[in-house]
Amino acid sequence: MTLFLSTLNQMGVLGAYMLIGFIVAKLGIVSKDASKTLSKLENNVFLPALVLYTFLKNFNTDTLSQSWQLLIFSLVAELIIIPVAIISAKLASKDGFIRRIYTYGLSFSNFGFMGNAVVLALAPAIYNQYVIFTLPLWTLIYIWGVPDLLIEKDENAPKETRKDRILSSLKSFLNPMFIALLIGAIIGITGLGKILLSLNGGEGIFVTQVIKVCGDCMSPIAMMLAGITFATVDVKKILTDISIYAVTLLRLIAYPIVFGGIVWLINRYVTPVNDVIFKCFIFTLAMPLGLNTIVIPAAYGKDTSVPAGMALISHILSIATIPLITMIFI
């Protein structure tokens, strides 16, 4: 119960940031289009800074030796989850667009913005391992999730060749976060990171201080970004869509309990599962539905009321469900 209350308190803090974003957008203090600017700051400054600082501080030979296990487990687990998500989405809706939205939401949680914030709040000691664990998920998003599920295909456009698609996916994968990870890992494993952080009385040189402060902005800004995005949702319209609740409960309750339970049984009765890997797995499972389902279809002029409602309801409910899931498994 102590763990549940502690986790609930941390989720309350993150929820408060989200509420602030919602209020300032509704009151017109910031434009609802501010989400685009904040998203660019998150992706290009705050999140890369957080990853860079974490890796130059914590990455070492022990972490490197564990990386391949994190990557393989994550990839195998996701390749099992995706077919289940596809079947679940088919049962939830007959509409092709909504079905693709549900498939994406059930396949990929908000393990990025929300996941980073939650892990930093609840288990900061495993954050660098968590980032490594999510790399296969990002890869699958770039290769399959976004291009096949979220981008509206133009039937009159020239058909993209396999080579063009692979090059496009690789280009997307070489993003600021991944580049920061590589730089941080190299600095960390050489020991240079700890040397830099030990200077100036243990506060680090000005460069590392700037990186740390920018990284500290990631969690509050990510949650405010979610709140600003939700300010555009037509709440009355989404409250009557039963399928949204069904998919949300699958994402927040059924998936963590079923898939987490299977791994727990394997750990207990078949072969031991590394505790850090298991925690990373549970955190990615327990996160709400992601915001990509709103942002990307909106750029193609699609009605995003269903994905926005799905994201809004799941993020609100996750304030209670994440403490529940962590109490059960962590």
Beta strands, then each sheet from edge to edge (+ up, - down):
end
